[in-house]
Every structure is written in structure tokens, then in C-alpha cells.
Amino acid sequence: MSTKDTAGVGSASAVGTALQNPEATMGLWRGDTGTLAEASRRVLLELLKGPYVSGAQSPGLWAALIADETAIRSRLHDLFLELVLDPVDEFAFTRKVDTHEIQAPSALRSERLTFLDTAMLLVLRQLLLAAPGESRVIVGQEEVYDLLSVYRDGDEATFKRNLNGSWSRMLNKVRVLHTVDDDRAQISPMIRFLVDEDRVRELTEVYRRIAGERVQARAAEQQEQDAQQTAEENA
């Protein structure tokens, strides 16, 4: 076969590939060397931004993820990340690969939580797990606040302000709550994966101890106030 013939075969093969998958050779802008379709790139970006992609909230992104899951997993592996996908509740997120072969660097940004944020996260997780089989678990703001009242330290107004801040972060940053109306929200199934079981047990034990200490401290404070009031009345 001549050099000319060989070149002709190569060109025909390239044309055939382009016809089968035109997006493989067509960039989204001049000089674009990416190979993913636009929708796949968008869902990949959302996964990297975090905290997760939801089929219920973003059906278009979810459809792109399912359609191009293999390629997206490969791109994430390039960044030492793995894709965690729940096809039933339709959400997906990324986490650092867990491997003993290499020391993988972390490519994800961590979100710092306050003491009350973590306590609220544990309470919400417990409420979700207490309703197995329910398609939607909706909680009231005051219900959650009442469960967290054992952690109050200081005056009630400051505690309520801190609770409001934590509730807002659960909605807007951690995104484990989705607003239903003014004072109710749906708990995202995603919350089950944010903290592993061993860490949940460890945190629960610590928070139970702290709650007991604060309840005892408030009881002692109340007894002291009552005794002082009685003394003033008897004076």
C-alpha cells in the first residue's frame, strides 16, 4: 500500500469517528480541547462545587450524569475523587478516593461547622432514620429547635439567634434541608452519607455528655436563683 493510500484510510477513519460522535471533535469554543458534551461538563462542575447534585432539584443535570456516568467518573478519578451515586433517591456527590495503593491528595473544600451546626446535623439525621420507608421527611423548625434546647449555653435570645444561623446553613450551604414553607423543611436523604456510622457514634456520645452537663448547670443556676429569691423574700 502506498503512502497516499495509507493517508486516505486514516482520513476515512477519522471522518467515520466524527460522524458517529460529532462532539468528540467539535469544541464548545475556538481552541476547546475538551471531549465531554456541554451538559456533562456542567454536571461535572456542579459535582466539584458540591455539596451534591440532586435529580429532584436539577433533573437536567441528573439526566446528563446518568447518560455520561462512565466518562464523568473517569474525569473525577483524574482528580483523585470518586463518584457516590444513589439511583433510588437520585443524588450524587464526590469524595476523596479511599485507597491503600497511594497517598491521595484532597481536592475538595471542607465546610467548617459550628458546635450547633453539628448538633443540628445529628438531630436531622436521626429524624430521617426514624422514618424508614417515608418518601419525604418534613420537620418543623420549632421541633428541631426544641430537640436542640439541651445544648443551650447562655441567654435564650443568643441561643435562638445561633439556631437560626445553623438552620440557614443547613438550607443554603450544607443543603440537607429544602424549604417547604416558612417554618418547615424536607430533610434530604443525602444526610445519611455526610457522616459515617463510626463518627456518628463518637459524636453522639460526646454531644450526649455535653447536653447532660449543660442541663445540670442550668438546673444548678436555677436553684441558686430560687434560693436567692427566697432569701430576699424572707429578709
Secondary structure in CASP SS format (residue, H / E / C, confidence):
PFRMAT SS
TARGET T0000
AUTHOR 0000-0000-0000
METHOD secondary structure of the structure
MODEL  1
M C 1.00
S C 1.00
T H 1.00
K H 1.00
D H 1.00
T H 1.00
A H 1.00
G H 1.00
V H 1.00
G H 1.00
S H 1.00
A H 1.00
S H 1.00
A H 1.00
V H 1.00
G H 1.00
T H 1.00
A H 1.00
L H 1.00
Q H 1.00
N C 1.00
P H 1.00
E H 1.00
A H 1.00
T C 1.00
M C 1.00
G C 1.00
L C 1.00
W C 1.00
R C 1.00
G C 1.00
D C 1.00
T C 1.00
G C 1.00
T C 1.00
L C 1.00
A C 1.00
E H 1.00
A H 1.00
S H 1.00
R H 1.00
R H 1.00
V H 1.00
L H 1.00
L H 1.00
E H 1.00
L H 1.00
L H 1.00
K H 1.00
G C 1.00
P C 1.00
Y C 1.00
V E 1.00
S E 1.00
G C 1.00
A C 1.00
Q C 1.00
S C 1.00
P H 1.00
G H 1.00
L H 1.00
W H 1.00
A H 1.00
A H 1.00
L H 1.00
I H 1.00
A H 1.00
D C 1.00
E H 1.00
T H 1.00
A H 1.00
I H 1.00
R H 1.00
S H 1.00
R H 1.00
L H 1.00
H H 1.00
D C 1.00
L C 1.00
F C 1.00
L E 1.00
E E 1.00
L E 1.00
V E 1.00
L E 1.00
D E 1.00
P C 1.00
V C 1.00
D C 1.00
E C 1.00
F E 1.00
A E 1.00
F E 1.00
T E 1.00
R E 1.00
K E 1.00
V C 1.00
D C 1.00
T C 1.00
H C 1.00
E C 1.00
I C 1.00
Q C 1.00
A C 1.00
P C 1.00
S C 1.00
A C 1.00
L C 1.00
R C 1.00
S C 1.00
E C 1.00
R C 1.00
L C 1.00
T C 1.00
F H 1.00
L H 1.00
D H 1.00
T H 1.00
A H 1.00
M H 1.00
L H 1.00
L H 1.00
V H 1.00
L H 1.00
R H 1.00
Q H 1.00
L H 1.00
L H 1.00
L H 1.00
A C 1.00
A C 1.00
P C 1.00
G C 1.00
E C 1.00
S C 1.00
R C 1.00
V C 1.00
I E 1.00
V E 1.00
G E 1.00
Q H 1.00
E H 1.00
E H 1.00
V H 1.00
Y H 1.00
D H 1.00
L H 1.00
L H 1.00
S H 1.00
V H 1.00
Y H 1.00
R C 1.00
D C 1.00
G C 1.00
D C 1.00
E H 1.00
A H 1.00
T H 1.00
F H 1.00
K H 1.00
R H 1.00
N H 1.00
L H 1.00
N H 1.00
G H 1.00
S H 1.00
W H 1.00
S H 1.00
R H 1.00
M H 1.00
L H 1.00
N H 1.00
K C 1.00
V C 1.00
R C 1.00
V C 1.00
L E 1.00
H E 1.00
T E 1.00
V E 1.00
D E 1.00
D C 1.00
D C 1.00
R E 1.00
A E 1.00
Q E 1.00
I E 1.00
S C 1.00
P C 1.00
M C 1.00
I H 1.00
R H 1.00
F H 1.00
L H 1.00
V C 1.00
D C 1.00
E H 1.00
D H 1.00
R H 1.00
V H 1.00
R H 1.00
E H 1.00
L H 1.00
T H 1.00
E H 1.00
V H 1.00
Y H 1.00
R H 1.00
R H 1.00
I H 1.00
A H 1.00
G H 1.00
E H 1.00
R H 1.00
V H 1.00
Q H 1.00
A H 1.00
R H 1.00
A H 1.00
A H 1.00
E H 1.00
Q H 1.00
Q H 1.00
E H 1.00
Q H 1.00
D H 1.00
A H 1.00
Q H 1.00
Q H 1.00
T H 1.00
A H 1.00
E H 1.00
E H 1.00
N H 1.00
A C 1.00
END
